[in-house]
Amino acid sequence: MVEPSANRLHRTKGTSVTTTTLTRPTPDTGHRRRSVDLLDTPLDELLEGLADHPSPEERSLLLDAAVRSALPLADALARQYGGRGIEGDDLQQVARTALVAAVQRYRPGSGRGFEAFAVPTIRGELKRHFRDCGWAVRPPRRLQELRAELSAAEEALRHRLGREVTDAELADALACATTEVEDARRCGSGYRPGSLDAPTPTGDTLASSLPADDDPYDRSDLRATVRAEVARLTPRERLIVDLRFREERTQSEIGEVLGVSQMQVSRLLAAILDRLGVALGARTAA
């Protein structure tokens, strides 16, 4: 809006003409003022404004205000998925990013309103984030999907039957094998693996029950066994082993040294490792 500046308003001496100098607010000031004004606008009006194809500057203001207005919805959905192994801040970021996409895609007058449109969009992104990032050890996709269906099916059957549900009944309800139901239950530990420092009923930790693999006698015996078996190789085979595992050369580079193709090096190396594996297995078994 153009307004007269009070300190620039003056009357020319000796005439009856009033000269008024007009000033405009700077674009940045006007932008901030408009942004503040939009914060009090209902969400439905903001979304309708976005659908009216405004100018790029006006669209940016409307989009920012609409997203800010709908943030409580996104944050509430993110909190529903808390406590499942992913930080709350990460879930909030995913939910808010999905909210921006929902605001941009929503068209007023279609469907049952913005919330009915946005909630599935945000939940879908949260579930996708869990699927892609929430597993410490990721099970097969089929088990991930079955685990998600398992909880709802179990609750529905428990209400209908009035008792606890067996795995066989769940398998029938989900049209899968009983073993798949068992695997889906177990894969839930992939979200939050148990800590090795967790106490056991006896007062020890889980780590204390693990077998030790740093026995110096075993390491010394293994080194002696490997040396003995490598000594049985031909000079050419020892050269291949040395180039591959000590100098860490590629099979193509080894082939250049030996004057053979990379495919031949691959076959030679596989045969050498097979022989060494059999010999070491026989010695450790004895």
Secondary structure, 3 states (H helix, E strand, C coil): CCEEEEEEEEECCCCCCEEEEEECCCHHHHHHHHHHHHCCCCHHHHHHHHHCCCCHHHHHHHHHHHHHHHHHHHHHHHHHCCCCCCCHHHHHHHHHHHHHHHHHHCCCCCCCCHHHHHHHHHHHHHHHHHHHHCCCCCCCHHHHHHHHHHHHHHHHHHHHHCCCCCHHHHHHHHCCCHHHHHHHHHHHHHCCCCCCCCECCCCCEHHHHCCCCCCHHHHHHHHHHHHHHHHCCCHHHHHHHHHHHHCCCCHHHHHHHHCCCHHHHHHHHHHHHHHHHHHHHHHHHC
